[in-house]
């Protein structure tokens, strides 16, 4: 029974952290606040990927503020 109590305490803590994360990210629009709920040393890695010529074409013609028609949003 003690293990069940430890599990429920862990689940309550996880729920608390998840709620804080969602509040920071979606209500407060605070990326740093959301990241602090993920790790003691949060960071974001930006890794460019090759997705094909059609998706890269807006960057070549200077209209990077638009998405190609076939690009899912």
MOCOR-V421613 format. One record per residue. N is the residue number from 1. RES is the residue in three letters. PSI is psi as a letter, one per 30 degrees, with the letter a starting at -180 (999 if undefined). OMEGA is omega in whole degrees, 0 to 359 (* if undefined). Layout:
{{N	RES	PSI	OMEGA} {N	RES	PSI	OMEGA}}
This chain:
{{1	UNK	e	179} {2	UNK	e	179} {3	UNK	e	178} {4	UNK	e	178} {5	UNK	e	178} {6	UNK	e	178} {7	UNK	e	181} {8	UNK	e	176} {9	UNK	e	177} {10	UNK	e	179} {11	UNK	e	177} {12	UNK	e	179} {13	UNK	e	179} {14	UNK	e	178} {15	UNK	e	179} {16	UNK	e	180} {17	UNK	e	180} {18	UNK	e	179} {19	UNK	e	177} {20	UNK	e	179} {21	UNK	e	181} {22	UNK	e	178} {23	UNK	e	180} {24	UNK	e	185} {25	UNK	e	190} {26	UNK	f	180} {27	UNK	e	183} {28	UNK	f	183} {29	UNK	h	184} {30	UNK	j	183} {31	UNK	e	180} {32	UNK	e	178} {33	UNK	e	178} {34	UNK	e	180} {35	UNK	e	181} {36	UNK	f	177} {37	UNK	f	184} {38	UNK	e	190} {39	UNK	l	174} {40	UNK	f	181} {41	UNK	i	185} {42	UNK	k	173} {43	UNK	l	179} {44	UNK	k	176} {45	UNK	k	177} {46	UNK	j	183} {47	UNK	j	178} {48	UNK	k	178} {49	UNK	l	177} {50	UNK	j	182} {51	UNK	g	179} {52	UNK	l	183} {53	UNK	e	184} {54	UNK	e	181} {55	UNK	f	180} {56	UNK	f	185} {57	UNK	e	179} {58	UNK	f	180} {59	UNK	f	181} {60	UNK	e	183} {61	UNK	g	175} {62	UNK	g	181} {63	UNK	h	185} {64	UNK	f	180} {65	UNK	g	178} {66	UNK	l	179} {67	UNK	k	174} {68	UNK	l	183} {69	UNK	e	184} {70	UNK	f	181} {71	UNK	j	178} {72	UNK	k	179} {73	UNK	999	*}}
